[in-house]
Amino acid sequence: MNSSNQHKYLPAFLPAMNAEETSWAIILFGKKLLMRIAEDKLYIPEVKEVADILKEDKKMEYIGSYDGHDCYCKRLNEVTELPENLELVDLMEITKRSGDAGLFILAGTANHILHWYSMNQYCGCCGHETEDKKDERAKICPKCGNITYPRISPAVITAVFQEDKILLAHNRNFRKGLYSLIAGYVEPGETLEQCVVREIREEVGINVKNIQYFSSQTWPFPESLMMAFTAEYESGEIKVDENEITDAAWYQADSLPEIPSTDSIAGKMIRWYRERLRTINKQ
Ligand SMILES: [Zn+2]
């Protein structure tokens, strides 16, 4: 189910190619990515194309390679006029407009790494200014020796089935009419399976069984790793928590409400379920 596009991106700490002339510049501005437009298609610009935009501060962070290009990232706090062939594109529009889902992951990873750098300029133990560790992606405090690594927050997301129906819920933060799967962060002391059971019970009031691992996806907004599961309905009536979830119901594959795009693992899982049901119904 994974798009092969996503595997064009190989995260790394040190440059693989050292071919500066073909290196890409992943430039973020708020929730937008700087992209080059050529014949109505969108591409990641090369580092040399953005030199004027970076002005004095040219320091960028290496985040790995994509399809043979070393990738360096940076966040801008202000953008003056852009050349005609460059455009700031909303992160959620990248896949649709470039036709390459992997670029969304690349831009998201830049967001994750840059967020982490900005949040760890000072030591959490003694408050001294931190330095970049030379041999790995970490911040080290020259005063007390405290080392901080990029934080990744584990979260679970679950497709719950009752016979041939799927449970979909509307979160308070979603736009009107959008429904998705139940998700939540893992708490200290929990296994992933315990988290699945707790989140579903808390948010929609039902109990589930037969929890099976499905797949995982980085969700670097700013720092999550989503682990996806399937589960079967066991007992209870749907009762939404009214805090996070305002509506939830069982849906048939052929009458789904609006669902997330395939950039999210929820969007992929719901389509996987729909396709599976269509195949079964054809037999
Ligand atoms: Zn310190």
Boltz pocket constraint, residues with backbone or C-beta under 6 A from the ligand:
constraints:
  - pocket:
      binder: B
      contacts: [[A, 123], [A, 124], [A, 125], [A, 126], [A, 127], [A, 128], [A, 141], [A, 142], [A, 143], [A, 144], [A, 145], [A, 146]]
      max_distance: 6.0
